[in-house]
Amino acid sequence: MGKHSKVHQKRANVVPFFQTGEEYFKKALHSYQQKDLYKAKKYLERACELDQDEPIILCQLATVLNELGEYQKSNEVLLRIITDIDEKIIDCYYFIANNFAHLGLFQEAQKYARHYVEHAESGALLKEAEELLELLAIDIEDDEEGLDYQEDTLILKQEKAKQLLQDTKFEEAIELLEDIIQEYPEFWSAYNNLALAYFYVNQLDKAMSLLDEVLAKNPGNLHALCNQLVFYYYGHNQVEVSRLVDGLSRVYPISLEHRYKLGATFALVGRYELAYKWLKHLYKQGFHGDISFYYWLSYAAYHMGFDTFAKEMWKYALEDLPEKEGQEPWHSNEQENKLFYSKLDMIAKEKCESTHIHDHLYSLYMAKKLPETQRLLLLEEIKMLIHTSELLDEVYTYVWQDKQHVIFEIADLIETEVESEQDVQKLVAFWFHVYVHVYEQGFDFQHVNVNGWASAVTYCWRKKENKPVTQQEVAYLYAISPSTVRKYVKIVNNLLS
């Protein structure tokens, strides 16, 4: 809204009630009070499913969506209240105006703010609404052309098209998106959405043609490249799939939305190592994405061997997508899983034949990734080989009890961030070699910075192998500062010397 902006964000007053969705509403209130807005949103959405016409739940959901910055979704909820439930819930008009102001749709904001001022006899938000109208007037005056109706119309049409796609109303979406493209021939988001709509109605040639047009006029468009990958994957064109995966694996987007697009796309086409890298990275940053985020994160984690984490994420996935119950990743691809676990078992036994403690740690790390029955059987088989030190006894106990030891947490992080499978195996082995020195020299391993240790191990190993690397690159890889990398590199070098 420019330099004069002062949009108010109000929290709705919460009034407890007792309906079918009462328990979810209570959980939402608790999460809201704890400032966990993402959980509050999920519980409120579930409560809304159970009590579809309860305005108190809907108002609170709209408030949470506003605070999360999901202004369009917040308005969809508020408009539903005044359109389908009770148009006399007058405060909704102010909150709609507030959301439109955040979206930059100033004339729409002005319209609803005026309605509130004109119809609220003693509204609690009259002063705020009047201030908002004053600010909107200033911003509109700052616009060289006054009210920018074209821009507002475009945003509204695009949001409506997205909703039609989500509701599987593909023909209506196609009609609207074609109109948008005709009116705004360089609005690439509409092209990408139209390509998806054509794909959903089995018009693959039209879908591919649109993506080719986008990439010819806007080279490097990430959404178009990801959509191409998905289309080729379902068309069983492995040559193009490999080409696109290779290219996209080298992309490091800045925006969280693009990172999620990459992660979800890689998961959809079965490239779980790349999917897990991006989705776990987003998870650690507190990103929750759309309703499919936990679904894809669970699948990627499971296929990377992180069973416990995958099951934890699946619980969240079912809260968003209850219809997915019974489609757990561990219920599919049984032959693929059998081969994967056989490989882990074989590596664990091979490492046990070594006389080095760091190789025995590697064998325990492989055992940790196995399902419970296989893990316990393997531990029984190899325990006579690995019980040769206090360190191994300690780690063996963690694996037997299926607990996460910090050295495995660092190994998991290295596996997540490093792309080459061959490099990963050598890097993890090198990390266990470093940790043996940590343990033997009595180094203080309290308050562990897992990213710091992983970054230093990665840097030192690449230097040892004469691979090109800079501390700046490693800092970016593990999302820490170069000074932190330098600090831990010094520690690792001192331990090894």
Secondary structure as UniProt FT lines:
FT   TURN            3..4
FT   TURN            20..21
FT   HELIX           22..33
FT   TURN            34..35
FT   HELIX           37..50
FT   TURN            52..53
FT   HELIX           55..67
FT   TURN            68..69
FT   HELIX           71..80
FT   HELIX           81..85
FT   TURN            87..88
FT   HELIX           91..103
FT   HELIX           106..119
FT   TURN            124..125
FT   HELIX           126..142
FT   TURN            144..145
FT   HELIX           149..166
FT   TURN            167..168
FT   HELIX           170..183
FT   TURN            185..186
FT   HELIX           188..200
FT   TURN            201..202
FT   HELIX           204..217
FT   TURN            219..220
FT   HELIX           222..234
FT   TURN            235..236
FT   HELIX           238..248
FT   TURN            249..250
FT   HELIX           256..268
FT   TURN            269..270
FT   HELIX           272..284
FT   TURN            285..286
FT   TURN            291..292
FT   HELIX           293..303
FT   TURN            304..305
FT   HELIX           307..320
FT   HELIX           322..324
FT   TURN            325..326
FT   HELIX           329..331
FT   HELIX           334..352
FT   HELIX           357..368
FT   HELIX           372..386
FT   HELIX           390..400
FT   TURN            401..402
FT   HELIX           406..417
FT   HELIX           421..440
FT   TURN            441..442
FT   HELIX           450..464
FT   TURN            465..466
FT   HELIX           471..477
FT   TURN            478..479
FT   HELIX           482..496
//
